Amino acid sequence: MRILSRRHFALGACATTTLAACGNGIGSGGAAMIDARVDSTLNFMYQTYPGTRDLAERSAGMFVMPLVTKAGLGLGGSFGRGALRVGQTTVDYYSVTSGSAGLQIGAQQYSYVLFFMTNEALMEFRRSQGWAAGADIEYVLNDQGETLRAETTTSLSPVLAVIFAQTGLRIGATLEGTKYTRIIP
């Protein structure tokens, strides 16, 4: 019985430490701070990957996540805060959290933008109580970040994700779930 209790304590401590490391402090200044970081993230993305301007112009809306921090050692998690923009206007703020389990070790940070290419996809995201990313998202940027390519099948997808500015190292194979929750900063 004592070994089981220690094991539970160790797993709980590991999970708590891992998830505590995921806090990236983006929401500390409220809406103005998130908006400033979203603007900076979009400017960086447009300068680094000029092809994303075309995606932005054709999209019904964009979900911009300036910084996601992800860490794991067996159990893992990630956290970030961002904004949903329609045109040039922020319409909602969201937090993103995820949990994962499997063979993993390390930590990384990255930025990403979800482009909602149809009004239906955007409305589904906005109406949901908490949207979980899944097979509906098509990733259009490779890890090396050399070029952005949107193939014919990719450009017909309802949601496109551009991931960039990765730092850190995280390796492993995991099962993961991600949830987007509307917040009031």
N, C-alpha and C positions, 0 to 999 in steps of 0.2 A: 504494500500500500504506500509506503514511503517513496519508493522509486517512481511510482505513477504520479504522485504529488510533485516531486521534483521535476519530472518531465513536463508536467503541465505548467509549472512555474517557469521553467526555462523557455518553453514555447511561447508563453504569454509575454515574457520579458523581451524575447526576440521580436515578436510581432509589434509590441508597443514601441520598442526602440526603432524598428524599421519604419513604422508609420509616422513616428514623431520626426524622423529625418526627412519626411516628404513635405513638411510645411515649408513653403517658399516665401512667405511674407508678402505676397502680391497684394492681398486685400487690406493691408494695414492702413492705407490712406484713403480707402473708400473708392467711390466711383471715379473720381478724377484721376486717381493713381492708376486704376485699371485702364481707363481710356488713354492715358498718356503712354502706357506700356503697349497697348494695342496699336496705337499710331506708330510708335517706334518699330514694332515688330513688322507691321505692314510695309513701312518704308524700307526696312532691311530686306524683306522678301522681294519687293518690287525691284530693288537695285541689284540684288544677287541673282534673281531668277526673273528676268523681264517678261517671260511668257506667262507669268501669273497675272499680269495686268489684264490680259485677254480673258482669263478665267474669271477674274473679279467683275469685269464688265458684263459677261454673259450670265453670271450667277444671280439667283434670286436673293441670296443673302450669304454672309460669311460668318462663321464662328471662329474667332481668333483667340488662340491660347498662347500668350506671350512666353510662358515658362511653365513647364511640367517637370517636377522632380520625381524620379523613380528610383527606388532602392529595394534590394532584396537579398536575403540569405535564407534560402529554403522558402520562407514566406516573404512576401513583398507587397509593396503598395506604391501608389503614386498620387500626387495631388497638384492641382493648379487652379487658377481662376482666370476667367476671360470674359469676352463680350460677344454678343451676337449683333452683327451690323446688317442693316438693310440699306443699301445705298451707302451714304456716308454717315448714317445715323445709328447710334447704339440704341437698340430696342430692349435688350435684356442683358443681365449679367449671370454668369454660371460658374459653378465650381465643377471640377472633374475629379473623381476619385476612382481608383481601381485597386483591386486586390488580386494577388496571384499566389499560386502554390506550385511547387515543382523544383526541379534542379536549377537553381539560379544563385548567382552571387554578383554583387557589384552595385553601382549607382550611376545614373546618368541624368542629364537635363536636356531638354529640347523644346522647340517651339513647333506649333503646327497651326494650320488653317484648314477648316472644313468649308468647302464651297458647295452650297446647296444649289444644284443646277436646275431644279424644277421648283415651282411654287408648292407642289404637293409635298415634296421632301422637306421644304422649309416649314410648312404648316404642321406636318407630322412631328417635327422636332419641337416646335413651339407649343403645341397642344398637349404633348405627353407630360406625365407627372415626373418622369425621369427617364431620359432616353439612354439606352444602352447601345454602344457602337457594336456593329457586327458585320455580317457579310455584305451589308448595303454600301459599305465604303470601299472605294477603289483608291489605292495609293498610287500616286503618279510621280513620285520623285525617288530616285535611287539613293542609297546611302552615301555615295561619293559626292553627290550634289553637283555633278558636272553639268548636266543639262536636264531640262524639264521636257518630258515628252507626253503628250496626250494622244494616244492612239484613237482610232475611230470608235472602238468599243469602250474605251475609257471615257471619251468625251460624251458618251450617251448615258453614263452612270448618273443616278440621281444625286449622289454625294461623292465629292472628290476630296482627298486629303493630301496636303502638301506638308511634309515633315522636314524640318531643317534646323540648323544651328545645334546639332547634337554635340554634347561634350560628355566625357566620362566613359566608363566601360561597364557593360553589364552583359553577362553571358548566361546561357542556360536554355532550358525548354520548360515552359510553364503553361498552365491553364489560367486564363485571365478574364476578368469581367470589368467593364468600364461603365460608369454611370455619370451622366450629366444632370446637374440639379440647378434649377433657377435659384439665385440668391439676391438678397438686397444688401449691397455693400455699405 
